[in-house]
Amino acid sequence: MSQPIAHRLSEFIAEHLPTARHMRLSVSDYSDGALTLTAPLGPSINDKQTAFGGSIYVVAVMACWGSVYLHCVERGLDPDIVVAKAEIEYLLPVPSDIVARSLPAEDTDWQGFFTRFEERGRAKIELCSEVIVNGEVAARFKGLYAIVGLKQ
């Protein structure tokens, strides 16, 4: 894990995201352009003794959001990021901790994203993540993320 960079995301979550903090969302790994986040089942359990769909969504959306954040931090930016569009497909119940991994985008996608940001002060990129249970995909997420500026 790229510890110094990933630590920045952990700090951001602790300071700014009470829902993620309540879920005890944590960074498990950040390597090869992919981010893995984990949340224990306990705070997100439903009446079926599986993870609540909304909690699965939060971890999946944050795996991609965090990937954008960390790519920006690596370039010395403090971005203002929003989710412009998102969809999730639930495939299997999640009876254990929620583990979501962002799927790495192509280097050319990131280059285009940052070039557009430099030119326009705004940029969008589509990213995907998967929630994995026992080696199987339990949920697939796709989102369109935008940098709408830099924090002051």
N, C-alpha and C positions, 0 to 999 in steps of 0.2 A: 504494500500500500504506500502511496505517496503521502506519508504521514503529515509533513508540515502543511501541505495543501489541503488534505482531507480534514485536518483539524480546524481549518477555517470554516468549513461547512458545519462541523459540529458546534462551533462557537455561534455561528449565525442561527442555527436551529434553537440553541439554548437561549439566545437573546431575543429573537423575534417571532418564533413560531410556537405559541402555547399548545396548540393541538398536537403538533409533532412531539413536543416535550412530554405532554400527558401520555402519549402513546409509547414513550421511551424509544423513539426512533433513533437509531444509531448508524454510523458509517461502519460497514464491515470491511470494505475493500474499495480502493480506487486505483486501477491499473489498466494499462492498454486502452485508455479512453473510455472505460466503462466503470460505472459506480454501482456498488451493491450496498443496499440499506436493509436493515433488519428492525423489526418491531416485535416484541414478545406478544404472544397470544393473549395473555391475561387482561390488559386494558382494552382489548378489542373483541373479546369473546361475545358471542350472541347466544340465543336460546337453544341453538343446535349444537353448542360446544365447538363451533368453528369461528373463524374470523368474520366479523361484520364486513359486508361488501364495501361500505364507505371507508373502512380502515384499509382494506386492500387497495382501494383507489388512492388513498392518501400516500401510501408507501410507493405505489407504482408511479404516481405523478411526481413525487419528490425525487425518485431515482433519476428521472430525466431532468427535472428542474435543477437538482444538485449537480448534474453533469454540466449543464450550461453554466451554472455558477462557478464550478471549479475550472472549467476551460477559460472563463473570463479572468478569474483570479490568477491563473497561470500567465496571463498576458498583462497583468498589472491593472486590471479594471475592477471597479466596484460597481457592478451592474444593477440596474433596476429591471428585474425580469418578471414577465407575466406569462400566464398560459392563455394563448389566444383561442385554442380549440383543443378538445380532448375527447377521446372515446376509449372505452374499456370493454373487453369481452371476458366474461367469467366462464371458465371451463370446468373447474373442479373446486370442491370445497377446500378450505385451508384449515385443517385441524391442529395446526402447530404455529410456531412463530412465522410471521410474514416476512419473506425474503424476496426483495425485488432487485433486479439487475438491469441497468440501462444497457441497451445494445449499442455498441460503438458506431458512431456515424463515420462516414468516409472522411479522410483528411481534406479532400477537396470541398466537401460540404462545410466543414468548419472554416476553411480558408475563405470561401464565398461569404459565409455568415459574417466573419469579422471584416472583410473588405466592404461589404454593404454597410456595416455599422460605421466604419471609418468615413465612408462617403456620405451617409445620410443621417447618422446619429441614431438609427433604428435598424433592426434586422430581425429576421425570423428564421427558425430552423425546425424541421420536423424530427422528432426523436421517438424511439420506442423502448419499452421495457417489458420484462416478463416477471411474473411472480411464479416461483418454482416451489413445488412440494414433492419431496421424495423423487427428485430427478425429473418430474413431469411439469409441464407448463399448466399452472392453475388459472392464470389470467394473462391476457395480452393487452398492453396499453399503447396508445399512439397519441402524441400530443404535438401541437404547434406552439413553440416557445418564442417569445420576442424579448429582445432588449429594447426598452423604450427610452433609455437614457442611462446616465450614471448618477449614483447617489452623491449628494453634496456633503 
